[in-house]
């Protein structure tokens, strides 16, 4: 798989062929990617919605009025579910929405996400992430040179210097991501991916591939 390579200052450095980049058959891993994205969203849910059942409502358990003789329907206490201020039947209760995926599914989903972005020519490589000073305009200029028309840029590296992180934190159109912490959702929800060579090595190591030379 060939990618455009840029120097640390954003100037083009030709194309580089990454032979160890993952490959999959057409359509393979699509369902795994769907499952992984659903799992990420599900795991982010708090699951703290709660309602009170009849036994938890604060109030007397005394019968509202006598059973017979008033010409109205029979009624129990005021905590009944059909009365205002009463309990809730089958309402939401605190629960966990967490979904677990095995390593094989996670790996296949990440491969599918990367391959789709690569096939769409949305992945660029950069030799290293660095700025001379921790200033947003320097990072903005670097990203604008590499991906000028992108609205969502994901900058991937194995690690980031403090001054580089400070330069990037205020740019709303770009965000940083460590290669070892990425999920398939991070890959698919961005317009353009700019990845350092060391960050690429970390990603390829997840798939048991050889590191780039």
C-alpha positions in Angstrom: 0.0 0.0 0.0 1.4 3.4 -1.1 1.0 6.5 1.0 2.1 10.1 0.6 5.0 11.0 2.9 5.7 14.4 4.4 8.6 15.8 6.3 8.3 17.2 9.8 7.8 20.7 8.4 5.0 19.6 6.1 6.9 19.6 2.8 6.2 16.6 0.6 8.8 13.8 0.5 7.3 11.6 -2.2 5.5 8.3 -1.8 6.4 5.3 0.4 5.3 1.7 0.0 4.2 0.0 3.2 4.2 -3.6 2.3 3.2 -4.8 5.8 0.0 -2.7 5.8 -3.0 -5.0 6.4 -5.1 -6.3 3.6 -8.5 -7.9 3.6 -10.9 -9.4 1.1 -13.7 -7.2 -0.2 -16.4 -7.1 2.4 -14.5 -9.0 5.1 -14.6 -7.2 8.5 -17.6 -5.0 7.8 -19.8 -6.6 10.4 -16.9 -6.7 12.9 -16.4 -2.9 12.4 -20.2 -2.4 12.9 -20.1 -4.4 16.1 -17.0 -2.5 17.4 -18.6 0.9 16.8 -21.8 -0.1 18.5 -19.8 -1.4 21.5 -17.9 1.9 21.8 -21.1 3.9 21.9 -22.7 1.4 24.3 -19.7 1.5 26.7 -19.9 5.3 26.8 -23.5 5.1 28.2 -23.8 5.9 31.9 -26.8 3.6 32.4 -28.0 5.6 35.4 -31.6 6.3 34.3 -33.9 5.3 37.2 -37.5 5.4 38.2 -39.2 4.3 41.4 -41.4 1.3 41.6 -44.5 1.3 43.8 -42.7 0.1 46.9 -40.1 2.9 46.6 -42.5 5.8 46.4 -42.6 7.9 49.5 -46.1 7.9 50.9 -48.6 6.2 53.1 -49.9 2.7 52.3 -53.3 3.5 53.7 -56.3 2.8 51.4 -57.5 6.1 50.0 -61.2 5.5 50.7 -63.4 2.6 51.6 -64.0 -0.2 49.2 -67.7 0.1 48.7 -70.5 2.6 49.0 -69.1 5.7 47.2 -70.1 4.9 43.6 -66.5 5.1 42.4 -64.0 2.6 41.4 -62.1 0.6 43.9 -58.8 2.1 44.9 -55.8 1.1 47.1 -53.1 3.5 48.3 -52.0 6.6 46.4 -48.7 4.9 45.4 -50.4 2.9 42.7 -48.9 3.2 39.2 -52.1 4.7 37.7 -52.1 7.7 40.1 -50.1 10.9 39.7 -47.1 10.7 42.0 -47.3 7.0 42.2 -44.8 4.3 41.1 -43.7 3.5 37.6 -44.3 0.1 36.1 -41.5 -1.3 33.9 -39.6 2.0 34.0 -35.8 2.3 33.4 -33.5 1.0 36.2 -29.7 1.5 36.6 -27.9 -1.0 34.4 -24.7 -1.5 32.5 -24.7 -1.3 28.8 -21.1 -2.5 28.4 -20.4 -4.9 25.5 -17.4 -7.1 25.4 -15.6 -7.9 22.1 -12.9 -10.5 21.8 -9.4 -9.6 20.5 -10.1 -11.2 17.1 -13.1 -9.0 16.4 -11.3 -5.9 17.6 -8.3 -6.5 15.4 -10.5 -7.3 12.4 -12.5 -4.1 12.9 -9.4 -2.0 13.2 -8.0 -3.5 10.0 -11.2 -2.9 8.1 -11.4 0.7 9.3 -7.7 1.4 8.3 -8.1 -0.3 4.9 -11.2 1.7 4.1 -9.5 4.9 4.9 -6.4 3.9 2.9 -8.5 2.9 -0.1 -10.1 6.3 0.0 -6.7 7.9 0.1 -7.4 9.6 3.4 -4.2 8.5 5.1 -1.0 10.5 4.9 2.3 9.8 6.6 4.7 12.2 8.3 8.2 11.6 9.4 7.7 13.0 12.9 5.4 15.3 14.8 7.2 18.5 16.0 6.8 22.2 16.3 9.4 24.9 17.2 7.1 26.5 19.8 3.9 25.6 21.6 1.8 27.8 19.4 -1.5 26.9 17.7 -0.7 28.8 14.5 2.3 26.5 13.9 0.3 23.4 14.2 -2.5 24.9 12.1 0.0 25.8 9.4 1.4 22.3 9.4 -2.0 20.6 9.2 -3.1 23.1 6.6 -0.2 22.3 4.4 -0.7 18.5 4.6 -4.6 18.4 4.6 -5.8 21.8 3.5 -9.4 20.8 2.8 -10.1 18.5 5.7 -12.6 19.5 8.4 -11.7 16.6 10.8 -8.0 15.6 11.0 -6.7 12.9 13.3 -3.0 13.2 14.0 -1.6 9.8 15.1 1.7 9.2 16.8 3.3 6.9 19.4 3.7 9.9 21.8 3.6 13.7 21.7 5.9 16.2 23.2 4.3 18.6 25.7 4.8 21.7 23.5 3.3 19.9 20.5 0.2 18.9 22.6 -0.1 22.5 23.7 0.0 23.7 20.1 -2.7 21.3 19.0 -5.2 21.5 21.8 -7.0 24.6 20.7 -7.5 23.6 17.1 -11.1 22.4 16.7 -10.6 20.8 13.3 -7.9 18.4 14.5 -7.1 16.2 17.4 -4.3 14.0 18.6 -4.5 10.3 19.1 -1.9 7.8 20.4 -1.7 4.8 18.2 -1.9 2.4 21.1 -5.1 4.0 22.3 -7.1 4.2 19.1 -10.5 2.5 18.5 -12.1 1.8 15.1 -14.5 4.6 15.8 -11.6 7.1 16.0 -10.5 5.9 12.5 -13.9 6.1 10.7 -15.2 9.4 12.1 -12.4 11.5 10.7 -11.9 13.0 7.2 -8.2 12.8 7.1 -5.6 10.8 9.0 -2.0 12.0 9.3 0.2 9.4 10.9 3.8 9.5 12.0 6.1 6.6 11.0 6.5 5.6 14.7 2.7 5.7 15.1 2.3 3.4 12.1 4.8 1.0 13.6 2.7 0.8 16.8 -0.4 0.1 14.8 1.2 -2.5 12.6 2.6 -4.2 15.8 -1.1 -4.8 16.9 -1.6 -6.9 13.8 1.7 -8.8 14.2 3.2 -7.1 11.2 6.8 -6.1 10.6 7.8 -2.6 11.5 8.4 0.0 8.7 11.9 0.5 7.7 
